[in-house]
Every structure is written in structure tokens, then in C-alpha cells.
Amino acid sequence: MFVLKINSIQQKRASDLTMTTELISTVFLSEKRKNTLIMLLNGPATIDEIKQSIDGTTSAIMAQVKILLEQGLIEQSDDEYRLTHIGQIVLKKIKPLIETLNVVEGNKEFWDSRDLGAVPDTLLDRIGDLGEVMIHEPDLNHLFEPPKELLTSLKQTKNVCTFYSYFCPTCPNNYAELAKKEVNYNLILTRPVYERLRDEYTDQYNAIMQSRNSNLFVCEENIDKPGAISVTDNLLLLSFFNKKGFFDHKKIISFEDSARQWGRQFFLHYKDLAEQVK
């Protein structure tokens, strides 16, 4: 009797594992199936609506929809398809993984070479929130110039949060311009960068300190830190040191709302470690 019970448990575990493998394969082994499921997270859709959102012919999409129906992840009501309760449960769990893979796989060489030790675990778990990112890699003639996307955003934004752990020669003028425009500006610098700003760029430093809406903070050099964080009303810019500890000027930029929220939380992590300059 005991042996029969063990065999029964083993058979159930094997069956559960097979079912889990089938569900994972259903979601991940087809871009069309994966994208269809993500689309249906936002609500029911017809085949025509799915086709408009996903690249493919009607027959190709219908073939994948049939598989999703057979696996019990979606159901049909009249001309519309929607997630089943099981589909909703599975997709809400899998979506963060899909988003993470999209971020990492889209720029694998970049992420492989970055030191991400400065990112808190809670934010690393949500790296998928960065969404669609672009890699900015300047040529030799523009190494120390901020990306044009950031400069354009700074001219329009009403709120800026910035962290720098390296000195950017063109940045003091950008800091001062934001201060003079009375943009809501929070700036965190590591101590060596702060001291150089204070001692060598007096006019720009004074503009920041005299602004009603600018707040300057200093954090110590001996903490784990990224190269830079900049969050505006429509953009997130991040830079990290490479795994050899060097800053190679590569940056990522995202315009997605979830990325800016992620970036603000990353910035607040360092604000908690910093001391405001009075």
C-alpha cells in the first residue's frame, strides 16, 4: 500500500511537471502567442484587432489562437477572444518575466558588460519596467556631451531628478540653466564631483544654491553607485560602470512611464543616502 501511494505521488508530480512545461512552451515558444496573450491582458479582442496589433496573416494568427484555446488560456465569446481565469493568473505571473527578457535580450551585450551592483534588489526584480530602451554610445568628439534626447527634454521639463558620480564638463551650465528657470530640480552629486562644482564653477554653483526650486545633495564616494541617473517629465537616462569599474560613456534612454517611475525610485534610494547642502 505504501509503495502504491509513493508511485501515485510520483505520477502526479510528473503530470504536474508536464502540464507546467506545456504551459511555459505555449507562452514562450511563439512570439505570436506571447504577444496575443499580453494584448488580451488589456481586454477582449477580435481576430482583426489582434491582427492589427501583431504582425502576421489571419491564418497564422488563427493557428496560434487555436493552441491557446486548447491549452485553456483563452476562450471565445461570439467574435471576441479573452483570457480565461487561468490565463489571467498565468499571464499576471509571467508578464514580469516576459518584460525582463525583452529588456535584457534586446540589448544583451550591454547588460552583460554592466556592473549592476548599485541597483537595489527590489528594482533589479523590476528591470522589465524599463521597457523599450535605446543605447546611446557617443563618438570620440562627443564623449562628455549629454545625449541630444536629454538636452531636448531638459528644455521642456518642469521636473528633474539627477544623480552624477562622475564630472561632466558641460553639466554645470545645464544645472545652472535649470536653476535659473526655477525648474523643480533635485541634484545629487558624489563628494568629489560636488567639490569640483563648488570650487571651479562658482557662478553655476551659486545659481543652484540661490534657486527656490533647486535642491542640492551630496553623498559619499565609497558607496555602490551608478554613473548617472536623470529623470525628467518624459525621459529616463541611466549609465552604469562596466564590470571592470570603468565609465565607458554608454547610456540607456527610455521614454516609458514605467521606466521613469523606476528611475525615480532609484534616485530616491540615493537621496536617502545623501545630505542636503544648505
Summary of the structure (lengths in Angstrom):
residues: 278
radius of gyration: 24.6
end to end distance: 77.6
largest distance: 86.7
contacts: 800
relative contact order: 0.11
helix: 53%
strand: 17%
